[in-house]
Amino acid sequence: MLYDRKSLEEIIQSQETWTREELQKVLDRSGERLDRFSTISDMEIPRLSTPVDTKDFDYLEKLGLPGDFPYTRGVYPTMYRGRLWTMRQFAGFGTPEDTNQRFHYLLGQGQTGLSVAFHYPTLMGYDSDHPRSLGEVGKCGVAIDSLRDMEVMFDGIPLDKVTTSMTINGPAGILLAMYIAVAEKQGIPADKIGGTIQNDILKEYIAQKSWIFPPRPSMRIITDILEYCTKRVPRWNTISISGYHIREAGSTAVQELAFTLADGIGYVQAGIDVGLKVDDFAPRLSFFFNSHSDFFEEIAKYRAARRIWAKVMKERFKANKEASCKLRFHSQTAGCSLTAQQPINNVVRTTLQALSAVLGGTQSLHTNSMDETLALPTENAVTVALRTQQIIAEETGVVNNIDPLAGSYFIEWLTDHMEAEAMQYIDKIDELGGIIRAIELGFPQKEIGDAAYTYQGQLEKEEKIIVGLNKYQMEEEIPFSTLKIDEQVTQLQIDNLNAVRDKRDNSKVKTQLKKVEQAAQDGSNLMECFVEAVKEYCTLGEIIDVLRGVFGEYHDPGML
């Protein structure tokens, strides 16, 4: 405890006197702006925080020191005094050539890591010439059909000098296999490359909905990736357990925290169930959180996440390595908070959201561009977004102290509160039989749907405010130029795909696809087959079609 009983009693008496003699007079005369003050997630916030709110606070148990269990204050002893977070702007559009040009531009502007956005056909496992790809090629990300496209996208970029994050889930193993093959062509062995594949299929069923296969075969593919990378790609983060999309779907901050960590528990258990040792693969699990607009709620969420994960790994899974217990995370500012109305306001929103991620101890950060609610970002907009991070890092001074908000009565109270509420959700999921069973029952989906409905109602009643949307509107439209994808991209990509099919050895392609099918059927490691298949220029769609034939496709049960 930080305060003795006598000191607490004096504080209580002082607060009671202040409430009676000072506060009440003001309340009687002019009241407060609102009847109820709450976070964006509708968590009610106390008027004042004092040591009384943290009277049972044990510093060493709840906080400790940076780099020490339970890592509330950060996972590294020096945090940003030793190294700044990775500035990793999400990028990808049009053809691989277009995206390669954007990558080189961003690296030239001081970006320190790459992050790939794939177009929707790639996310869903279709080649660009599939009927379902019509109208989507290159629109929401870059088109990647074969190893040829991956080679072009990373042309001139040494893969042992940068780390790359790839936002891909159902086909994650195939895209990683392509990345490994490109590195080998550059003369770089797999154990020298570093980066992350999202590979978080559980949150797809919960929130983002870009699934391909049913949950259980999808988990089998993930454990194959875990096993393969543990042995051969040791610097690779094999799963980026993603709360970002859960929050974008309308969850509260506590739900994002709880369901993300419950997904993480599911992945760790799955790895153990197939015979992997927790300390062999858990250090390469990472997390991905949303950085929303309620400044202190977000900071408390990150602190609570580190503390919960450390306890879960140590107490539940008996992890011995410190690295297994450290929750490392990437964060991205909230896309769902951006407005098409008065889009320049998005610069301010993004700046404050990025600042909360930094003060919360993020390891990597993407700042949304002001125009992303209208289209893929222009070069000018993405430069402003990157400069936002650089100004926070270089000009504000917030990086000079390792954990400047620790000890705030409000922050510590809020962190404890979020931890307790998140654990209630995690316990409920355990009672249901684990996260996969909870998903099959529709539990997290319904909770998120209810939260999204509540928030929308609050916006419509103006109980919650979004500047420019439901308050301070402007009638005149502000001229704003956006990035447009040339319609010729589709034909260009299809032509390149056909050229690959014409030049490759199609007898070897058939052999490799047969090996993928056999491995899917007999339980052999699929990741090994993916690597060999992409080297023969088997396309993404061809490999996924083989797996669809074995595993089937998932269809939303529509329980909501």
C-alpha positions as CSV (number, residue, x, y, z in Angstrom):
1,M,0.0,0.0,0.0
2,L,1.2,3.5,-0.9
3,Y,-0.6,5.3,2.0
4,D,-1.0,4.4,5.6
5,R,-4.5,4.4,7.2
6,K,-4.0,7.7,9.0
7,S,-3.1,9.5,5.7
8,L,-6.1,8.0,3.9
9,E,-8.5,9.1,6.7
10,E,-7.1,12.6,6.4
11,I,-7.6,12.5,2.7
12,I,-11.2,11.2,3.1
13,Q,-12.0,14.0,5.6
14,S,-10.5,16.6,3.4
15,Q,-12.5,15.4,0.4
16,E,-15.7,15.4,2.3
17,T,-15.1,19.0,3.5
18,W,-14.3,20.1,-0.1
19,T,-17.4,18.4,-1.4
20,R,-19.6,20.0,1.2
21,E,-18.1,23.5,1.3
22,E,-16.7,24.0,-2.2
23,L,-18.1,21.7,-4.7
24,Q,-21.7,21.7,-3.6
25,K,-21.9,25.5,-3.8
26,V,-20.8,25.4,-7.5
27,L,-23.2,22.5,-8.2
28,D,-26.1,24.4,-6.7
29,R,-25.3,27.5,-8.6
30,S,-24.4,26.3,-12.1
31,G,-24.3,22.5,-12.0
32,E,-22.2,20.5,-14.5
33,R,-22.3,20.2,-18.3
34,L,-23.8,16.7,-18.3
35,D,-25.9,14.6,-16.0
36,R,-23.5,11.7,-16.6
37,F,-19.9,11.6,-17.7
38,S,-18.6,8.4,-19.4
39,T,-16.0,7.1,-21.9
40,I,-16.8,6.4,-25.5
41,S,-17.4,2.8,-24.3
42,D,-19.9,4.2,-21.8
43,M,-17.9,3.4,-18.8
44,E,-19.0,6.0,-16.1
45,I,-16.1,8.2,-14.9
46,P,-15.8,9.5,-11.4
47,R,-15.7,13.2,-10.8
48,L,-12.4,13.1,-9.0
49,S,-9.7,10.6,-8.4
50,T,-7.7,10.5,-5.2
51,P,-5.5,8.1,-3.3
52,V,-8.7,6.6,-1.8
53,D,-9.5,5.1,-5.2
54,T,-6.2,3.2,-5.1
55,K,-6.1,2.6,-1.4
56,D,-5.3,-1.1,-1.8
57,F,-2.8,-0.5,-4.6
58,D,0.4,-2.6,-4.3
59,Y,3.1,-1.0,-6.4
60,L,5.2,-4.0,-7.0
61,E,2.3,-6.3,-7.7
62,K,0.3,-3.9,-10.0
63,L,3.1,-1.9,-11.5
64,G,6.6,-3.0,-10.9
65,L,9.3,-1.5,-13.0
66,P,9.6,-1.2,-16.8
67,G,10.7,-4.5,-18.3
68,D,9.7,-6.4,-15.1
69,F,6.7,-8.6,-14.5
70,P,3.7,-7.8,-14.9
71,Y,5.0,-5.3,-17.5
72,T,2.2,-2.8,-16.8
73,R,4.8,0.0,-17.2
74,G,6.2,-1.5,-20.5
75,V,7.9,-4.6,-21.8
76,Y,11.4,-3.1,-22.1
77,P,13.5,-1.4,-19.4
78,T,14.3,1.7,-21.4
79,M,11.2,1.8,-23.7
80,Y,11.5,4.9,-26.0
81,R,14.6,6.2,-24.3
82,G,16.3,3.1,-25.9
83,R,14.4,2.9,-29.2
84,L,11.4,4.5,-30.6
85,W,8.4,2.5,-31.8
86,T,8.4,1.3,-35.4
87,M,6.6,3.7,-37.6
88,R,4.7,1.3,-39.9
89,Q,2.3,2.9,-42.3
90,F,-0.3,0.5,-43.8
91,A,0.2,0.6,-47.6
92,G,-0.9,-1.3,-50.7
93,F,-3.0,-0.5,-53.7
94,G,-3.3,-1.3,-57.4
95,T,-0.6,-3.5,-58.9
96,P,2.5,-4.8,-57.1
97,E,4.5,-2.1,-59.1
98,D,2.3,0.6,-57.6
99,T,2.8,-0.6,-54.1
100,N,6.5,-1.1,-54.6
101,Q,6.7,2.6,-55.6
102,R,4.8,3.6,-52.4
103,F,7.0,1.5,-50.2
104,H,10.1,3.2,-51.5
105,Y,8.5,6.6,-51.0
106,L,7.6,5.8,-47.4
107,L,11.0,4.4,-46.6
108,G,12.6,7.5,-48.1
109,Q,10.4,9.7,-45.8
110,G,11.7,8.0,-42.7
111,Q,9.2,5.1,-42.2
112,T,11.0,2.3,-40.3
113,G,8.9,-0.7,-41.2
114,L,6.5,-1.9,-44.0
115,S,2.9,-3.0,-43.7
116,V,1.0,-4.6,-46.6
117,A,-2.6,-4.1,-47.3
118,F,-3.9,-6.8,-49.7
119,H,-7.0,-6.3,-51.9
120,Y,-10.1,-8.2,-51.1
121,P,-9.7,-11.1,-53.5
122,T,-6.4,-12.0,-51.9
123,L,-7.9,-11.8,-48.5
124,M,-10.6,-14.2,-49.6
125,G,-8.3,-16.6,-51.5
126,Y,-9.2,-15.7,-55.1
127,D,-7.0,-14.9,-58.0
128,S,-7.5,-11.6,-59.9
129,D,-9.2,-13.4,-62.8
130,H,-11.9,-15.1,-60.7
131,P,-15.4,-13.9,-61.3
132,R,-15.7,-12.8,-57.6
133,S,-12.7,-10.5,-58.1
134,L,-14.5,-8.4,-60.7
135,G,-14.5,-4.7,-59.7
136,E,-12.2,-5.3,-56.7
137,V,-8.8,-5.7,-58.2
138,G,-6.3,-3.4,-56.5
139,K,-9.1,-1.3,-55.0
140,C,-8.7,-1.9,-51.2
141,G,-5.1,-3.1,-51.3
142,V,-2.5,-4.6,-53.6
143,A,-3.3,-7.6,-55.8
144,I,-1.1,-10.6,-55.1
145,D,-1.8,-13.7,-57.1
146,S,1.6,-15.5,-57.4
147,L,5.3,-15.3,-56.3
148,R,5.9,-13.0,-59.3
149,D,3.7,-10.3,-57.7
150,M,5.6,-10.7,-54.3
151,E,8.9,-10.4,-56.2
152,V,7.8,-7.2,-57.8
153,M,6.3,-5.7,-54.7
154,F,9.6,-6.1,-52.8
155,D,11.9,-5.3,-55.6
156,G,14.9,-3.3,-54.4
157,I,13.9,-3.7,-50.7
158,P,16.4,-5.9,-48.8
159,L,14.3,-8.1,-46.6
160,D,17.0,-8.6,-44.0
161,K,17.0,-4.8,-43.4
162,V,13.3,-4.1,-42.9
163,T,10.5,-5.8,-41.0
164,T,7.3,-6.4,-42.8
165,S,3.8,-6.8,-41.4
166,M,1.2,-8.5,-43.7
167,T,-2.5,-8.1,-42.9
168,I,-3.7,-11.4,-44.1
169,N,-5.6,-14.2,-42.4
170,G,-7.2,-17.1,-44.2
171,P,-4.3,-17.3,-46.8
172,A,-1.6,-16.1,-44.3
173,G,0.6,-19.2,-44.7
174,I,0.7,-18.8,-48.4
175,L,1.6,-15.2,-48.4
176,L,4.3,-15.9,-45.8
177,A,5.6,-18.7,-48.0
178,M,5.9,-16.2,-50.9
179,Y,7.8,-13.8,-48.7
180,I,10.2,-16.5,-47.6
181,A,10.7,-17.5,-51.3
182,V,11.5,-13.8,-52.2
183,A,14.0,-13.6,-49.4
184,E,15.7,-16.7,-50.6
185,K,15.9,-15.2,-54.1
186,Q,17.7,-12.2,-52.5
187,G,20.1,-14.6,-50.9
188,I,18.6,-14.2,-47.4
189,P,17.8,-17.3,-45.4
190,A,14.5,-17.6,-43.6
191,D,16.0,-17.3,-40.2
192,K,17.2,-13.8,-41.0
193,I,13.9,-12.2,-42.0
194,G,11.6,-10.5,-39.5
195,G,8.0,-9.4,-39.5
196,T,4.5,-10.4,-38.8
197,I,1.6,-12.1,-40.4
198,Q,-1.8,-11.2,-38.9
199,N,-3.0,-14.8,-39.2
200,D,-5.7,-14.2,-36.6
201,I,-8.6,-16.2,-37.9
202,L,-10.6,-16.2,-34.7
203,K,-11.2,-12.4,-34.9
204,E,-12.5,-12.9,-38.4
205,Y,-15.4,-15.0,-37.1
206,I,-16.0,-12.5,-34.4
207,A,-15.7,-9.2,-36.3
208,Q,-14.0,-8.7,-39.7
209,K,-15.7,-11.6,-41.5
210,S,-13.0,-12.3,-44.1
211,W,-12.8,-16.1,-43.4
212,I,-12.5,-19.0,-45.9
213,F,-12.5,-22.2,-44.0
214,P,-14.4,-23.3,-40.8
215,P,-12.8,-22.5,-37.4
216,R,-11.3,-25.9,-36.6
217,P,-9.4,-26.6,-39.9
218,S,-8.4,-22.9,-39.8
219,M,-6.8,-23.5,-36.4
220,R,-5.0,-26.5,-37.8
221,I,-3.4,-24.4,-40.5
222,I,-2.3,-21.9,-37.8
223,T,-0.7,-24.5,-35.7
224,D,1.2,-25.8,-38.8
225,I,2.5,-22.2,-39.2
226,L,3.4,-22.0,-35.6
227,E,5.4,-25.2,-35.8
228,Y,7.1,-24.3,-39.1
229,C,8.2,-20.9,-38.0
230,T,9.3,-22.0,-34.6
231,K,11.8,-24.2,-36.3
232,R,12.7,-22.3,-39.4
233,V,11.7,-18.6,-39.2
234,P,12.5,-17.8,-35.6
235,R,12.3,-14.0,-35.9
236,W,8.8,-14.0,-37.4
237,N,5.8,-13.1,-35.4
238,T,3.4,-15.9,-36.3
239,I,0.2,-14.4,-35.2
240,S,-0.8,-10.8,-34.6
241,I,-3.8,-11.3,-32.3
242,S,-6.0,-8.4,-33.3
243,G,-8.4,-6.4,-31.3
244,Y,-8.3,-3.7,-33.9
245,H,-11.1,-5.2,-36.0
246,I,-13.2,-6.1,-33.0
247,R,-13.2,-2.4,-32.0
248,E,-13.9,-1.3,-35.6
249,A,-16.9,-3.6,-35.5
250,G,-18.4,-1.6,-32.6
251,S,-17.1,-3.2,-29.4
252,T,-16.3,-1.3,-26.3
253,A,-12.7,-0.9,-25.1
254,V,-13.2,-3.7,-22.5
255,Q,-14.7,-6.0,-25.1
256,E,-11.8,-5.4,-27.4
257,L,-9.4,-6.1,-24.6
258,A,-11.2,-9.2,-23.4
259,F,-12.0,-10.9,-26.7
260,T,-8.5,-10.2,-28.0
261,L,-6.8,-11.8,-25.0
262,A,-9.3,-14.7,-25.2
263,D,-8.3,-15.3,-28.8
264,G,-4.7,-15.3,-27.6
265,I,-5.5,-17.9,-25.0
266,G,-7.1,-20.0,-27.7
267,Y,-4.0,-19.9,-29.9
268,V,-1.7,-20.7,-27.0
269,Q,-3.9,-23.7,-26.0
270,A,-4.0,-24.8,-29.6
271,G,-0.3,-24.8,-29.9
272,I,0.1,-26.8,-26.7
273,D,-2.5,-29.3,-27.8
274,V,-0.5,-30.2,-30.9
275,G,2.6,-30.8,-28.8
276,L,4.4,-27.5,-29.0
277,K,6.1,-26.2,-25.8
278,V,4.7,-22.9,-24.8
279,D,8.1,-21.2,-24.4
280,D,9.1,-22.3,-27.9
281,F,6.3,-20.4,-29.7
282,A,4.7,-17.9,-27.3
283,P,7.5,-15.3,-27.6
284,R,6.7,-14.8,-31.2
285,L,3.0,-14.0,-30.6
286,S,2.2,-10.3,-30.9
287,F,-0.9,-8.2,-30.6
288,F,-2.7,-5.5,-32.5
289,F,-4.9,-3.0,-30.8
290,N,-7.1,-0.1,-31.9
291,S,-6.2,3.4,-30.6
292,H,-9.6,5.1,-30.3
293,S,-10.5,8.6,-29.3
294,D,-11.1,8.3,-25.5
295,F,-7.6,9.3,-24.5
296,F,-7.3,7.8,-21.0
297,E,-9.5,4.8,-21.7
298,E,-7.1,3.7,-24.4
299,I,-4.0,4.2,-22.3
300,A,-5.5,2.1,-19.4
301,K,-6.5,-0.6,-21.9
302,Y,-2.9,-1.1,-23.1
303,R,-1.7,-1.2,-19.5
304,A,-4.3,-3.7,-18.4
305,A,-3.6,-5.8,-21.5
306,R,0.1,-6.2,-20.6
307,R,-0.8,-7.1,-17.0
308,I,-3.5,-9.6,-17.8
309,W,-1.4,-11.4,-20.5
310,A,1.6,-11.7,-18.2
311,K,-0.5,-13.3,-15.5
312,V,-2.3,-15.6,-17.9
313,M,1.0,-16.8,-19.4
314,K,2.7,-17.3,-16.1
315,E,-0.2,-18.7,-14.0
316,R,-2.4,-20.5,-16.6
317,F,0.2,-21.8,-19.1
318,K,3.2,-22.0,-16.7
319,A,5.5,-20.1,-19.1
320,N,9.0,-19.7,-17.9
321,K,10.5,-17.3,-20.4
322,E,10.1,-13.6,-19.8
323,A,9.5,-13.2,-23.5
324,S,6.5,-15.5,-23.4
325,C,4.8,-13.2,-20.8
326,K,5.5,-9.9,-22.5
327,L,2.6,-8.5,-24.5
328,R,4.2,-6.7,-27.5
329,F,1.7,-4.8,-29.7
330,H,1.2,-2.8,-32.8
331,S,-1.5,-0.1,-32.7
332,Q,-3.5,1.7,-35.4
333,T,-5.6,4.8,-34.9
334,A,-9.3,4.3,-35.2
335,G,-10.6,4.1,-38.7
336,C,-14.1,4.0,-37.5
337,S,-13.6,7.5,-35.9
338,L,-12.7,9.2,-39.2
339,T,-15.4,11.3,-40.8
340,A,-16.1,12.1,-44.5
341,Q,-17.4,15.4,-43.2
342,Q,-14.7,18.0,-42.6
343,P,-12.0,15.4,-43.3
344,I,-9.2,17.7,-42.2
345,N,-10.5,17.2,-38.7
346,N,-9.2,13.6,-39.0
347,V,-5.6,14.9,-38.6
348,V,-6.4,16.1,-35.1
349,R,-8.2,12.9,-34.2
350,T,-5.4,10.8,-35.4
351,T,-2.8,12.9,-33.6
352,L,-4.5,12.4,-30.2
353,Q,-5.1,8.8,-30.8
354,A,-1.5,8.2,-31.8
355,L,-0.4,10.1,-28.6
356,S,-2.5,7.8,-26.4
357,A,-0.9,4.7,-28.1
358,V,2.6,6.1,-27.4
359,L,1.8,7.0,-23.8
360,G,0.3,3.5,-23.6
361,G,3.7,1.9,-24.6
362,T,3.1,0.6,-28.2
363,Q,5.9,-1.1,-30.1
364,S,4.7,-0.2,-33.5
365,L,2.2,2.4,-34.8
366,H,0.1,3.2,-37.9
367,T,-1.5,6.6,-38.1
368,N,-4.5,6.8,-40.4
369,S,-4.5,9.4,-43.2
370,M,-7.1,12.2,-43.2
371,D,-8.7,10.9,-46.4
372,E,-9.0,7.2,-45.6
373,T,-12.7,7.4,-45.0
374,L,-13.1,8.5,-48.6
375,A,-10.5,6.4,-50.5
376,L,-7.1,4.9,-50.2
377,P,-4.7,7.6,-49.0
378,T,-3.0,10.0,-51.3
379,E,0.8,10.5,-51.1
380,N,0.3,13.9,-49.5
381,A,-2.1,12.5,-46.9
382,V,0.0,9.6,-45.9
383,T,3.0,11.9,-45.5
384,V,1.1,14.0,-43.0
385,A,0.1,10.8,-41.2
386,L,3.8,9.7,-41.0
387,R,4.9,13.2,-39.9
388,T,2.4,13.1,-37.1
389,Q,4.3,10.2,-35.6
390,Q,7.6,11.9,-36.2
391,I,6.5,15.1,-34.5
392,I,5.3,13.1,-31.5
393,A,8.6,11.3,-31.3
394,E,10.9,14.3,-31.9
395,E,9.2,17.4,-30.7
396,T,6.8,16.7,-27.8
397,G,9.1,15.3,-25.1
398,V,6.6,12.5,-24.2
399,V,9.3,9.9,-25.0
400,N,11.8,11.2,-22.5
401,N,10.2,9.5,-19.4
402,I,9.6,5.8,-19.6
403,D,6.1,5.8,-18.2
404,P,5.0,9.3,-17.4
405,L,1.4,8.5,-16.4
406,A,2.1,5.8,-13.9
407,G,0.8,6.7,-10.4
408,S,-2.0,8.9,-11.7
409,Y,-4.9,8.0,-9.4
410,F,-7.3,8.1,-12.3
411,I,-5.1,6.0,-14.7
412,E,-4.4,3.4,-12.0
413,W,-8.1,3.2,-11.0
414,L,-9.1,2.9,-14.7
415,T,-6.5,0.3,-15.4
416,D,-7.7,-1.8,-12.5
417,H,-11.3,-1.4,-13.5
418,M,-10.7,-2.5,-17.1
419,E,-8.7,-5.5,-16.0
420,A,-11.5,-6.6,-13.7
421,E,-14.2,-6.2,-16.4
422,A,-12.1,-7.9,-19.0
423,M,-11.5,-10.9,-16.7
424,Q,-15.2,-11.3,-16.2
425,Y,-15.5,-11.8,-20.0
426,I,-12.6,-14.2,-20.2
427,D,-14.0,-16.2,-17.3
428,K,-17.4,-16.3,-19.1
429,I,-15.7,-17.6,-22.3
430,D,-13.9,-20.3,-20.3
431,E,-17.3,-21.3,-18.9
432,L,-18.7,-21.7,-22.4
433,G,-15.8,-24.0,-23.3
434,G,-13.2,-21.7,-24.7
435,I,-13.1,-19.1,-27.5
436,I,-13.9,-21.4,-30.4
437,R,-17.0,-22.7,-28.7
438,A,-18.0,-19.2,-27.7
439,I,-17.7,-18.1,-31.4
440,E,-19.8,-21.1,-32.5
441,L,-22.4,-20.0,-29.9
442,G,-22.3,-16.4,-31.2
443,F,-21.4,-15.0,-27.8
444,P,-18.7,-12.4,-28.7
445,Q,-20.6,-11.5,-31.9
446,K,-23.8,-10.7,-30.0
447,E,-21.9,-8.7,-27.3
448,I,-20.2,-6.5,-30.0
449,G,-23.5,-6.1,-31.9
450,D,-25.3,-4.9,-28.8
451,A,-22.4,-2.4,-28.0
452,A,-22.4,-1.0,-31.5
453,Y,-26.2,-0.5,-31.4
454,T,-26.0,1.3,-28.1
455,Y,-23.3,3.6,-29.3
456,Q,-25.2,4.4,-32.5
457,G,-28.2,5.3,-30.5
458,Q,-26.0,7.6,-28.3
459,L,-24.8,9.4,-31.4
460,E,-28.3,9.9,-32.7
461,K,-29.4,11.3,-29.4
462,E,-26.2,13.5,-29.2
463,E,-25.3,11.8,-26.0
464,K,-21.9,11.2,-27.6
465,I,-20.4,13.8,-30.0
466,I,-18.4,13.5,-33.2
467,V,-17.4,16.9,-34.3
468,G,-18.6,17.7,-37.8
469,L,-21.0,14.7,-37.8
470,N,-23.6,15.4,-35.2
471,K,-22.4,18.7,-33.9
472,Y,-20.6,21.7,-35.5
473,Q,-21.8,20.7,-38.9
474,M,-21.0,22.7,-42.0
475,E,-23.3,22.9,-45.0
476,E,-20.7,23.7,-47.6
477,E,-18.5,20.8,-48.9
478,I,-14.8,21.2,-48.5
479,P,-13.0,20.3,-51.8
480,F,-10.8,17.3,-51.3
481,S,-8.8,15.3,-53.8
482,T,-8.7,11.5,-53.4
483,L,-6.6,8.6,-54.9
484,K,-8.4,6.8,-57.7
485,I,-7.4,3.4,-58.9
486,D,-7.1,3.1,-62.7
487,E,-9.7,0.6,-64.1
488,Q,-6.9,-0.7,-66.4
489,V,-5.3,-2.3,-63.2
490,T,-7.6,-5.3,-63.5
491,Q,-6.6,-6.2,-67.1
492,L,-3.0,-5.5,-66.4
493,Q,-3.0,-7.8,-63.4
494,I,-4.9,-10.5,-65.3
495,D,-2.4,-10.3,-68.2
496,N,0.5,-10.7,-65.7
497,L,-1.2,-13.7,-64.1
498,N,-1.7,-15.4,-67.5
499,A,1.9,-14.8,-68.3
500,V,3.0,-16.5,-65.1
501,R,0.8,-19.5,-66.0
502,D,2.2,-19.7,-69.5
503,K,5.9,-19.6,-68.4
504,R,5.8,-21.9,-65.4
505,D,6.2,-25.7,-65.5
506,N,2.6,-26.8,-65.1
507,S,3.4,-30.4,-64.5
508,K,5.3,-29.3,-61.4
509,V,2.4,-27.1,-60.4
510,K,0.1,-30.1,-60.5
511,T,2.5,-32.2,-58.4
512,Q,2.8,-29.5,-55.8
513,L,-1.0,-28.9,-55.6
514,K,-1.4,-32.7,-55.1
515,K,1.0,-32.5,-52.2
516,V,-1.0,-29.7,-50.6
517,E,-4.1,-31.8,-50.9
518,Q,-2.4,-34.9,-49.5
519,A,-1.0,-32.9,-46.5
520,A,-4.5,-31.4,-45.8
521,Q,-5.9,-34.8,-45.7
522,D,-3.3,-36.7,-43.7
523,G,-2.3,-34.0,-41.2
524,S,1.2,-33.3,-42.5
525,N,2.6,-29.8,-42.1
526,L,0.9,-27.6,-44.7
527,M,3.4,-24.7,-44.4
528,E,6.1,-26.9,-45.8
529,C,3.9,-27.6,-48.8
530,F,3.0,-23.9,-49.3
531,V,6.7,-22.9,-49.5
532,E,7.4,-25.5,-52.2
533,A,4.2,-24.8,-54.1
534,V,4.7,-21.0,-54.4
535,K,8.3,-21.6,-55.6
536,E,6.7,-23.3,-58.6
537,Y,4.4,-20.3,-59.1
538,C,1.3,-22.1,-58.0
539,T,-1.2,-19.2,-57.5
540,L,-2.9,-18.2,-54.3
541,G,-6.3,-19.1,-55.7
542,E,-5.1,-22.5,-56.9
543,I,-3.8,-23.5,-53.5
544,I,-6.8,-22.2,-51.7
545,D,-9.1,-24.1,-54.1
546,V,-7.4,-27.3,-53.1
547,L,-7.9,-26.6,-49.4
548,R,-11.5,-25.6,-50.0
549,G,-12.0,-29.1,-51.5
550,V,-10.7,-30.7,-48.3
551,F,-11.8,-28.4,-45.6
552,G,-15.0,-26.9,-47.1
553,E,-16.1,-23.2,-46.6
554,Y,-17.4,-21.5,-43.6
555,H,-20.8,-19.8,-43.6
556,D,-22.0,-17.4,-41.0
557,P,-24.7,-19.1,-38.9
558,G,-26.5,-15.8,-38.7
559,M,-27.4,-16.2,-35.0
560,L,-27.7,-12.5,-34.4
